[in-house]
Amino acid sequence: MCFGFFPRKTVISIKKVIPYVKQFFQRADLFLFALCFACSLFSLYAVYLATKGMQAGGVIISPTKCVIVQLFSIAIGVAAFVIFTVIDADILGAQWRWLCVINVALMVALVIFGSEGESGSRSWIRFAGISVQPSEIVKVLYIVVSARQMTYLKEHKDINSFLSVAQIAAHFVLVFGMIVVVGDDLGSGTIILAIFLIMFFCAGIRLYWFAIGFAAIAAVIPILWNYFLKDYQKQRLIAPYDKSIDPDGWGITWQTTQSRYSLMAGRLTGAEDSHRATVFTGKHTDFVFACIGENFGMIGCVAVAIVLTVIIIRCVYVGLHAGRMYDMLICMGVAGALAFQTFINIGMCIGITPVIGITLPFFSYGGSSMVTLFAAVGLVSGVRYKPKPEHFSMIF
């Protein structure tokens, strides 16, 4: 006997699935998802506007194609959000060894198969017309592994002992080194640094270790500057603060100069479409904030900043109410990554921070970034999804 057009077995299967669907909608952080999803949907329009009339290498970029790719990335990202919400983060943390292996394997693959992106860095793997940025995946896995590591040291060791701090620092140096040296991706490396510092603080590390750490960083900077950073990376880092690097704005700061022209053209409510000020490469990726400012004015820019701030605050809120240190650290790591990306990207567009290839969360064009961001907030949603333990003590 059939129920409508569906066989009995199909109806029974659907009935078995319905409780799980209801459970997902009841326990997942739908508020966080709605904010991120709304931003990603708006990115479709922003990407379309940014790519109209754009050329790359003398070839005209198709806005429609970019929108389709972005839409496909959003669909995968939504699936990633659901998966990482349902899968207990403890399962991922328990496989920390394999996660570390995956991170190393991704960097090794980058050495073998890596190709240059628009920024000039060899940080992409391309196959069958698909581009993947391994450092985006590494960032999410780093948050999970670090949360597991710090929680273990907090609960079973003295996290403020020299040996514990050295282990945490060694993990950071390894990942940071792989991304900056092997992956040639200074932007993602600085995000790893931000994640490390925020999770380090939230795990209860005493402040004197921060003083020692900053002193060590100050000592290492000359080595990185002289032996690891390339000339174009050095120029990008100091260009916002030394106008003699590019006094006319047509060299290393050209994108920032065009970005500021776009923002000025937008004024309060946005420029007319027929008077769009600038069309330049990267306006749909790292400089999509400039496109939003040009077409929607200062009101649009403020709205974007507010929504992203609410997303960050929501991640912090979920972390503070998580019930366990491990879950709290995951939320704080995600919040830190989002906050740093937002600040640096907007700073790039207005000319107060270096141009180091950091996207605007959920707004910039890019499949790797979009999918991993949804996966990251999925981890936060998963913290809210799981039952809380009866007892929890957290020391900041």
Helices and strands as residue ranges (DSSP letters): E 2-3, E 6-7, H 8-27, H 30-51, E 55-56, E 59-60, H 63-86, H 89-94, H 96-113, E 114-115, E 124-127, E 130-132, H 134-156, H 162-177, I 178-182, H 186-202, H 207-227, H 231-238, G 243-245, H 254-266, G 273-275, H 288-320, H 325-350, H 367-385
